């Protein structure tokens, strides 16, 4: 996404939060640290050359890493709005065991290559609390979710010794829908939440899900431990990617 488009989307979310009556809503921020394993296959064709099916781990020696994420949110009664930024970034260096064709470039076996996969995700989420039952455990609620995910991505393979480089970029807005649930387990001290959102169209799909338990040791502060999954299957514009990122996370929320 161009910088101006990021700015417009962020400004829209902040404007909607600011427009709510200050004394009547919850507002806060949440920071995540996610430890996902991943499985990713991809292929990039050109007009003259069909790409090679590539497994990032097996063919390019791309390793796992922890990923940060940050969210700001606000709520007024049954209406809730959140904006989340998640940068997914993996890289690797290896000597190719077999020839690879990627986006019109041919990398011969024995070539030393560097590879990168970057997926910067910006999510604007609206939640409507359709059911709120305070008399179940320490409270139970069920939300309907509408979400707009914007992916600004880049896949690149480069051979530093020769200056050869193959690169494919994507900028893609993806509307998603889903449900969320919140359960109070012990007064306002221990709570559980879960949500799943997704979309499927023309053989492409994307979904994400998370579940966690949070502990509130002090007012305004929550500590979370949970598990998150993102699964994406994309086949368009001469580019194919089938990826899954899944693993535990920890998070810290400050709200008032």
VENFEN-V173529 format. One record per run of one state. SS is the DSSP state (2 for helix, 1 for strand, 0 for the rest). FROM is the first residue (numbers start at 1). TO is the last residue. If there is no record, write none. Layout:
# VENFEN-V173529
ss = [SS SS]
from = [FROM FROM]
to = [TO TO]
This chain:
# VENFEN-V173529
ss = [0 2 0 2 1 0 1 2 0 1 0 1 0 1 0 1 0 1 0 1 0 1 0 1 0 1 0 1 0 1 0]
from = [1 3 20 22 25 45 54 56 61 67 77 79 96 100 103 105 108 112 134 140 160 164 187 190 202 204 219 221 237 239 256]
to = [2 19 21 24 44 53 55 60 66 76 78 95 99 102 104 107 111 133 139 159 163 186 189 201 203 218 220 236 238 255 256]
